[in-house]
């Protein structure tokens, strides 16, 4: 509803009572010899996505429903989660990777999954309810290698949109805007943004500086940065940040609540906060603080869009229809199918981040702390003075302080150092089983427990990201695999072998290691019997080359046979499971269904955004001004890194999304 007391006719109040910026009031600028700065809502993105579409001001805005493209598939037709085989049972037979890494066949680096998460945290965050959701698992399952003792996982159902799920189909809430608008950097409310900007937090945005608040070393502000951590904006805290006695000194504050999740994500958030401040410092001194802030935000948004469409999507093999013009008739809201199925690419996430730096960057005390935490430290040749660090995924979770300790430059460069994992049905056990590790015994140390086949001896079963992917699709009423293919204009798979592209969907009858009477419950069905590198050369299983160079593998049984053993009927397959089991299209990291979901979503995110950089006339006209010469959003990711770290262009590859062969 309109705020009757506001001097800004476009200001609105959300249900939380937070006023969201829908226009900019006059900013005092006594020192300026020009007309006081005014910014029309027609030319500036609102914080929460409202008014992007003038004909339908709420489309794509925060706290609206995900779009639904496929018929709802609830057990009762209204709200009850769809039924199917137990998700952990599926996970143990389909997602279990047997500690064998397979890498991107196209040499796509870890920047792909990291940028993907940065975009995900810009355009989607489901509302979470208090309604418990339990997922049972069987510790006596012959293919279960992790102990737990509880017999179930717990999560909560997504919030139902008001008025749905009783007499009408349950719909879910997207709590952030659906536009690529740097939400993760700035947040969606004035309350959060005021804390993030330099200046007093007094409820008056007009006295805030143009720069974003950073530490003295130019890292994201911590919860204690303004004194009372309890008054800092809320951030998600899990794992280490739940229990660390100095959690308030570690937890960082950013636009999106998930910024502490892992060091790669925290690093890219830091990079773009620095980019905002770099732009501010280049703007005319006589401009008001608000005018500088708005211009810097415009450029950061356009840069995020530019990298997404010019580097990220092409690197993954996502070819879109040509961009022509803004379309007000496009439903821009992120679809449930994209958020709940298509954009879940957890298989890509690498088990560790490797980085190089000059040995002098870290003192012996810090190197000792790294080693004690479980970070592998290796000194290079003495004449090079280099040091190599390998940060396991389990160490990277909810330890934002590591970003400053490791150094932003080396960390960002390291993400482009080697290929990410192959986007397939296999998920690393650090995500599939232990997540935020709980030791199997209190005396367990991190040494020797970082990854690999002995992980189950070090940690108990905590949760399974693959299980969550399946159950989230069921509780959101996602269509089955074949039904979703049909809606996206694809031919339905008539058999499991057609789904996977394999020659057979039967278990072998002549393999003495597989129980012919009950093959689906025989652990030997997951054994790798052949591995190949990107050139098709055979690799010896268990060798160093197999651990670092394999891009494809053959198991003792086909994926099609295991899918058939789990589901029985091709029409019962969960959309997520079927999607990740498809063979990749040439030159792409995706199979047909995932590519179709991405293609449609990123086309509408582009075509339905009137502020998109290709047709943002206000942005172009401002950049044509002589005093802004040299400022541009047409930057590669490598450009942004070089402009905001100590690294130089020669230290990085031209395209950070592709690895450079040794």
N, C-alpha and C positions, 0 to 999 in steps of 0.2 A: 504494500500500500504506500501511497505517497506520504512523505513526512511533512506535516503541516508547519513544522517549526524550522525547516531547512531553508537556507537562502539559495540552495541549488535546486531548481525545479526538477532535475532528473534524479535526485537522490531517493533511494528506496531503503526500506528496512527489511532484512530477512527475519525469519522466525526467531533466530537467536537474538535479535535486537541489534546486531551489528549493522552499521550503516555502510553500504557499499558505494564506491565511487562510480557514479554514472555521468557525472560532468565535473568540471573543475571550476571552482569559484575563483573570483579575482584574487590574484596573489599580489600582495603589496610589493611594490618595486620602486621605491622613492628615488633610487639612484639611477633608474633607467630613464633615458630620454626618448621614450617611445610609448605607444599606447599600452596600458597595463595588459599583461598576458591573460588571454582568455582561450580556453580550449573547448570546442564544441564536442558533445558526445558523438557527433557524427564522424569526427576525425580521430577519436581516441578510444581504444579498447577499454571497456569497463573491467574491473577486477574479477567479477564473477561471470563474465560472458554475456550478460544481458545486453539487449539492444544491438547486438551485432547484426541481427536480421531485423530491419525496420518493420517489415510486415508481420513478423511473429517474434516479438522481443524476447520471449523466454526460450526459444529454440536453442539448444546447445548450452544453456546456462547451467550453473551449479544447482544442485538439489532438485533436478528434474529426472524423469525416468529415462533409463536406457531405451533406445529404440529397439523394437523387436521385429525381426524380418521373417522368422520362421514360425510356424504354428507352435504354440506352447505345448510342452510335453510333460505334464504333471501326472502323477499316479492317479489322482482323483479328478483330473481335468481342470483343477482350480489352483491348488497350492502345494499339495503333498509332493515331496521329492520323487522323481522318477526312480523306478526300481531297476535292479540289474545285479550282476555278480558282485561280490564284496570287493571294494576298490583295492584293498591291500593284496587280496588274492590275485587280482589283475596285475598289480604293480610287481609282485614277485615273479611273474611269468613273462611280462612284457617290458617293464621299465628297468628291471635289474640289469646293470651293465657289467657285472662280474669283474669290476675293477679294471676294465679294459677301455682305455680312452680311444675314441674315434674323433678325428678333427675335421673341420670344414674342408670339403673337397675343393672349394674355390679360394682357399686361403683368406677367408674373411676373419678379421681379428676380433679380439675381445671387446673392441669398441662397439661392435654391432649389438651385443646383448646389453652393454652398458648404456649406449645411446637409446636403445629400445626401452630400457627401464626409465631413463630420463624423460622420454616422451610419454610413457605409460603414466608416470607420476605427474604429468602435465594435463592429461586428458581423461584420466579415469581413477576413481576411488569409490568403491561400493560403500554404501551405508551399512553399518554393522549393528545388528540388533542384539538383545539379550537372550534370544531364543536359542537354547543349546541344540547342538547337532552332534550326534555320536556316530562314530564309524568303527565298527567292530573289526578285529583281526584275530587270527588264530595262531597262537605261538607254537602250536604243534604242527603247523603247516610244514611239510617236508622241505619246502623252498624258503622257509623263513629262517634267516640266519642271525637275526637280532633279537635280543631278549628285552622284555619290558615288564611283564607281569600284570599290567592293568587290563589288558584285553580290549582296549579301545582307544581311539583318538578322539579328541574333543575340539570342536570349533563352534562358531555361532552362525546362524542363518543371516543372510543379507536382509537388510531392512526392506519391508514391503512398502511400496508407495501407498499413501493414504487412499482408502477406498478400494483397494485391490486385495485379492486373496481370500475374499469371503464369498461374494456372489459373482465376482469377475476374476479373470486370470491374474494371479499375483505378478506384479511388476516390481523391478528393483530400482534403487535410487543411485544415481551418480552424483557424488557430493562435490565434484570439481567441474569446471567448465569443460566442454568437449572440444574447445578450440586449441590449436597449438599457439599458446599465448604466454609461454614462460611462467605459468602458474607455479611451477616448482620453485622458481626464483623469488616471486613476489607474493604468493599467497592470494587468497580470494576475498580478503576483507581489509578495511582500513585499520582495524584494531591490530591485526598481525603486521600489516605493512608499516604502521607507525613504529612498532617495536624494531622492525628490521632496518628502518632508515635512521641515519644519523640525526641526532637532535633529541629534545625532551619527549618523554611519553606522558603527555598531559591531555590527550583527547583532542588536541588542536593540530591538524595536519599542516596548517599554514606556516608553522615555525620549524618544520623539519628540513634537514639538508637534502641535497640531491643525491648524495652518495649512500650506499648501503653500509650498514654497520659491519665492521670487520675487526679482528684482533690487530694488535700492533704489527704482527708478522703477516698480515693480510690473509688470514684464514677466517672461516665462518665463525660468527660469534657463538660463544657458549651460553648455556642457560644462566650462568652467573655474571654475564658480561655487564649487565646493568645493575648488579647488586643482588636483589632478591630473586632467586631462581624460581620461586613459586609464582612470580608475576610474569614470567616469560611465557610466550605462546606455547600451547600444548604440542608435544612431539611424541611420536610412538617410541616406546622404549621396550626392548626385548633383550634376551640373552644377557650379555655382560652388563648392559645398562640397567638391568633390573636389580642387580645385586652389588655392583661395585660401590664401595663406600664413598667414592668421589665422583659418582655418576653426574652430578650437576656441573662438575668441572670438566667432564668429558663431553656430555651431550651438546650437540650444536643445534642452533635454531635456524630454520630456513622457511621458505614459502610453503613447502609441502611437509606434512607431518612425518613422512617416512625417510627423511634425508639421512638419518643415522644408520640405516639398515646395513650398508656395507661400504667399505672404503672407496670402491670404484664409484659408487653413486655419490658419496660425499665429495669426492674429488671433482666430478663434473659440475656439481652444484657450486662448489667453491670457484671453479673456473669461470662460470657465468656471472657470479657475483663480482668477481674481479673485473670481468669484461664490462659490466655496467659502470663500475667506478672509473675504469679507463676512459670510457666514452665521456662521462661527466667531466673529467679533467681536461678534455679537449674542446669543450663547448665554450662559447663566448662568455667571458667573465661577467659582462653586464646583464646577462640573462638572469631571471629569477631562479631560485632553487627549484620551484615546482616545474618551471619550463625545462630546466636541465634534466630533472628526473624523468619527465614525460618523454623527452627526446631519447634519452638513454634507454628507457624501457621499450620504446618503439623499435629501436635498432636491435636490442637483444632479442625481442620477439621475432623480428624479421630474420635475424641470423639463425635462430633456432629452426625456423621454417626452411631457410635456404639450405642448411646442412642436411636437414631431414630429406628434402626432395631432390637435392643435387648430388648427395653423397651416400647417405644411409640407405635409402630405398634402392637406388641402382646397384649398390654393393651386394645387396641380398637378392638381386635378380627380379625386383618388382618393377615392371614396366607399366606405367599409367597411360591412360589416354591423354593426348596433349591438353595442356591448360589453355583455355580460351578466354573466359571471362567469368566474373562473379555471377552466381545464380541464386536468387532469393528463394526459388522454389525447392531448393535442396534441403532435405532433412539432415542437418549436420550432426545431430546428437550421436555420440558413440553408440554403436549397436551392442546389444547384449551378446550377440554371437561373436563379435570381435573381442569384447572385453573378457568374456567368460570362456571362449574356446580359442579363437584365432590368434590373439595376441599373447597367448601363454606359450612361451618358447623356452621353458626352463632347461631343456636338454642342451641348449647352447652354452650354458654357464660353465665356465672353465673351473677346474678344481683348485687352481692357484694363480696368483698374479706374480709374474717375474719382472724384476726391474734391475737396472744397472745404475750405478752412481760412482762418483769419485770417492775413494775410501775416506778422504778427509771430511766428507759431509757428515759422517757419524763418528762420535767419540766412542772409546772402548766401552764406557758404561752403557751407552745406548745400544751398542751391538750386543752386549751381554743381555740386556733386557729383551731384545729381539729374539735371541737364541732361547732364552728361558720361556718365552711365550710360545715358541714353536716355529718361528720364522727361520728358514734355512739361510745361513750366511756363508758365502763362499768368496774368498779372495781370488782375484784374477792374477795374471802374471805381474810380477813385481814392477816391471818397467811401465806397465799400463796404468797402475795405480787405481784400477777399477775394483769395484766390489759388486757382487751379484746377490740379490735377495730373492727368495721365493716365499710369498705369503700364502699359505693354504687358505682355502675358502673358509674353513671353520674359524680361523683367526681373524678374517676380514669382517665378520659379522659384528655389528654394534660395538665397534671400537673406533669411533671417529677420530680419536686423538692420534691414531696411527698416520693419518693423512699428513699432519704437520711434522710428525717424527720422521716419516719416510721422505717427505718432500713432495710438493705438488708436481713439479716438473718430471722427476723420475717416475712417479706413479702414472701420470698421464701417458708418458712415452712407453712405459711397460705394457700398458693395455693394448698398444699397437705392435708389440714385439713378436707375437706368435698367434697362430690361428686359434679361434675359439673351438669349442666342441661342436661336432656335427649336430645339426638340428634334426633329430630323429626320435625314435621311441625310447632311447636309453637315457636314464637320468643318473647322474653321479650320486653315490650313496650319501655324500655329505648333505645333499638336498633330499634324497629319497628316504633317508632313515634317521639320521642323527641331528640334522639341522643345528640348533644351538646346544652343542654337546653337553650331555650329562654323563659323567664317567661311570663306567660299569662298577668300579670300586673307587672309593675316596682316595686311595693311594695312587691311582693312575696318574701318570705325568703325560705331558703332551708329546714328549719325544717318542717316536715310533708309532704315533697314533694319529698322524696327520691325514692319511688317506690309504687306499689300497685294500687288499683282501683281509687284513687283520683289523679293520675298523670296528667290526662287531665285537672284538675282544676288548676294545677300549671304551666304547660308549653303548648305552642302552638305546633302544628304539624310542624316539621322541615324537616324530611326526614324519609325514611323507608328502612332499610337495606334489607328487603325481597323484596321490590319493585325494589331496585337496582339489587338484584340477578336475578330477572326475566328479567328486561330490559337489563341487561348485556348479558344474554344468547340470547335474541332476536337480539340485535345489533351486536353480534358476529356470527350470523347465526347458532346458535346451533340447532341440530336436535331435533325433538319432542321426547317426553318421549319414546314412543314405538319404534321409529326408532333408538334411542340410545341404548335401550335394545337389539335390534336385532344385532347391530354392535358389541356389547360387548358379544355376544354369549348367550344371555338370551331370553327366550320365551316371546313374546309380551303378554301384559295383554289384555284380551278380554272384560273386564268389569271393572268398577270402584271398585266393591267389590273385584275382584281378585287383583287389584292393592293394596288395603289397607289391604286385608286379613279379612275383616269384612263380616258379614252374609248378610247385606242388603245395598243397595244403594238408598233406597227410604226414603223419609221423613215420619215420623209416621203420621198416619191418626187419631189416637185417643188421641193425646196430646192436651188438651184444651189451652195450652199456646202458641201453634204454629199456625200461620195463615195458614189454609189449602189451601188458594187460592194463596198465595205468600210466601211460607216458606223460600226461599233463602234470602229474605229481612226482615226476622223477627229476631231481636236481640236475642230472647230466644233460638235460635238453638245452641248457643254456651255455654249454661249453663252446668256446671259439675254436674252430678247427682250421681257419684260414684268415690271414690278415694281409692287406695290401696297402701300399703307399699311394700318393697322388699320381705316380707314373705307372701304377698297376703292378709294381714289383712286389713279390712275396716277402713278407717279414716273418721272422721267427717269433712265435708266441713267447712272451716272457722276456724278450730282448729289450734293450734300451730303445732301439729303433721302433719296435712295436709300441712302446709306451709313449713315444713322442711324434711318430710319423704316420701312424695308421689312419686311413680315411674311410676304409670299408672293411667289413668282416663277415665271415660266413660262420654260422653256428651249427651245432650238431642237428638242429631242427630249424625249419623255416619259421619265420614270424607268422606266416599265414597259418601254419599248423597249430601254433600256440594260440593264436587268436580264435581259431575254430574250436580248440579244446576248451577255451574259456567261455566263449559266447554261444557256440553251437549254431546260431542263426545269424547271418550277415546283417539282417535288419534289426538286431538287438544291440549292435555295437555302439558304444558311446561316441559322440561326435569327436571329442578330444582324442580318444584312443585311436579311432580310425584315421583322423587327420595326421597324427604324427607317425603313423605306420605306412603312409603312402611313399612311393619312390619319388625322388626329387626330379623336377623338370630340368632339362639341360640349362646350365648356367645359373641356376637358382638354388637357394637354400631351402626351398619349399616344394611340397607336393601340390597337386592341383587344388585341393580344397583350401588349404591355408593361404595359398597365393591368391585365390579368388576372394577370400575374406579380406585380406590386406588391401588388395587392389581397390575393391569397392570402398572400403573405409577411408583410405587416404585420398581417394578422388573426391569424396564428399567433404572431407575435412578441408580440402583445398578449395573446391568450387563453391562451397557454402559459406566461406569466410570472406566478408567484404574487406577485411584488413590484410588479406594475403599479399605477400610482397610483390607478386607479379602484377597486381592491379591496384595497389595502394597509392593513389595519386598524391595524397597528402604527404606521405613519406617521401616520394620521389621529388615533389616540389620543394620540400625542405632541404633535401640533400643537394639540390641544385644551387642553393644559396652560397655565395662566395665564402662566407665565414665558416661554412661547414665542409670546405674542401678537404678531402682526405678521409672523411668518415664514410663508411659503407657497411652494408649488411652482407655484401657479396664476399664472404670469407669462408674458406675451408676450415674444417676443424683444426687442421695443422696451423693455419694462420692464427686462430684464436688462442691456441696453446702458446705459440711463439710470442704473441703480443702480451701475454699475461704471466709468463714464467721466465726463468733465466735461460731457457732453451733457445737455440737458434735454428733457423730453417734446415741447416745441414744435419742437425741432430735427429730429425724426423723424416719419415717417408712423406711423399707429397699427399697421398691419400691414406689417412689413418685407419681406414676400414679394410685395407688390404695389407697383409704381411709382406715383407721383403725377403726374398730367398737369400740365404747365406751365400 
